[in-house]
Amino acid sequence: MTRVKCPNCARDFVRRVSRSDSVEKFLSIFYVYPFKCQLCGYRFRFLQWGVRYVRVEEDRREYDRMEMSLPVSFRADAISGQGTLIDVSMGGCSFTTEADLSMRLILEIRLQISADVLPVTVDAAVVRSRHEGGVGVEFLQWQHGERERLQLFVRSLLIGHGSQLGSTSAELQNVAR
């Protein structure tokens, strides 16, 4: 099987995603499937001759989440709090917290991805799921530099499952300047 690479950033951290419309359903008859880059977020179609995918309903995420345990802080109009990151991706994260956060609440989130650099700030994230002791959020809006910093962090996780975090701290400090 051909290794799929993102045509936008040339990385091979892509994931096949759900078909979004009847055109993509039709194209899948001819082995053309939708993919999304886990780093830059570019969505594209790719021919994989002879490959059929089994439909899985449980997980409709377009980004893989990587498990970890890091500090996170958040605030909304009248609420602020802290928690522990459970998992993260370019599209969102889950974290534990004792605060009672309601569905569809918009938060500003700070992810402390390293002790050496300032936290990555997500200007707007919406609460999409609640579970005992925590929430899942989708990232909606952030400044360009902050997205790049999270991209570097996620890339290091995808490449070495966390083994290259030390070398990434210097890159994160350069982007923050």
N, C-alpha and C positions, 0 to 999 in steps of 0.2 A: 504494500500500500504506500502511496506517495505521502511524504511528510508535508503537511499543509503549513505554509508560511503566510504571514500577513502581507498583503501587497502594499500597505501603507507604511509600515515600519520595518518590514523584512524580518521580524521575529517569528519564532515558531511556537509561541505560547498562545495558541488559538484553541477554541472550543467550538464544537458543533452546537448550534442553538436551534430552538424550535422554529419551524416554518411559520412565517407570519401571515401569509395570504395564499390565495388560490394559485398565484403564479409560482410561488416556491413549492407548493404541493405538486403542481404539474411538472416543474423542472426536476423534482426528485425521482420521477419516473425514469428520467434519463441520467440518473446518478449525479445531479447537480444539487448540492446541499448548502444551506447557509451556515456561516461560521462567524465568530466574533473574536477579535484579538483581546487577550486578557490584560494587555498593557495599554494600548492606545485607544481601545474601544471601537475600532473600525469594524463594521459589519460588511461581509462580502460573501459571494457565492463561489463554490469551487467544485470542479468535476472530479469525482472519484469513481472511475469506471469499475463496475462490478461490485461496489460496496453498498450494502443495505444497512440501515440503522434501525434498531428496535426502538420503538417509541416508549419513552419513560415519562409518566405523568407526574411523579412525585416531586421532581426538582426542575422548575422552569427557569432557574437562574441562568443568566447569560455570562456570569463570571464565576470561576471557581473560588471558593473561600478557603483560606489557609488558617489553620488553628494556631492560636498563640495566647499568651497571657501578658498584657501590657496595660498600664494605666490609661484611663480615658476620663475626660471631664466634659460636661455638657451644660448648656443653659438655654432657656426659652424665656418668654416674657416674664413669668413669675416663678419659674422653677430653675434651680441649678443643682448640680450634683456631680458625683464621681462614680466611677465603676471600674471594672476590669474587662478589657477586650477579650472576647472568646475567639472570634475569627474576623478576618478582613479580606476584602477584595477591592478592585477598582470601582465596583458598583455599590458597595455598602459594607456593613459590619454588624456583628452582634456583640452585645456586652451585658455583663451583669450589673445590676444596680438595685439599691433599696428604694429608690424614688419610684413613685407611681406615675409612669408616663403613659398618656392615652394614645390610642391609635390616631394616626394622621397629624400628630403634633410635630411642628417644625422646630428643630433644634440646631444650635451651633455646637459643633463637636471638636474637641482637641484630642488628637491621638498622640500619645507620648511614645513614639516609635524608637527612640534612642535617648539615653541619658546625656549624650554629647551634643544634641541639637534641640532647637525649639520644637514644640509639638506641631504636627501637621494640623492645620485648621480647616475644617469643612464648614463653610458659611451657612449652608442649609442642608439638613438631612431630615427625612420624614420617617416617623415610626411606622413600619409596615407590619410588624408582628410583635406579639407579647407572649412571653412564656414565664414560667415560675422563676422569679428572681432576675429577669432580664428582658431585653428587647432586641429586635432586629430593625436596622434602619437602612434606608436607601439614600445614597448621596445624591443631592440635587444640584448644588451650586458651590463653587469655590473659586478662588483666584487661581490663575494659570500656574503660577509658581508653586502653589501648594499641591496642585494635582501632579506636577512633575516630581515633587519630593515623594509623594505617595507612590508614584510609578517606580521610582528608583528602589524604594523599599520592597514593593511587591515583586519587582524583577529579581531582587536578591533572594527573596523567598522561593520564587519559582525556579531559579537556577540552582541554588544550593540548599533549599529547605532551611534557610537561616544560617548556614555555615559561613556566609560572606557578609554578615551584618557589620562586622568591624570595619571592613574596607568601604562599605557603603556610607558610613557616617561622614567620611571626608567628602564624598560626592554630595551628600545632603547639605552639608555646611556650605559648599560652593554654590548650590542652587539657591539657598536661602539668602545669599548676599545680593 
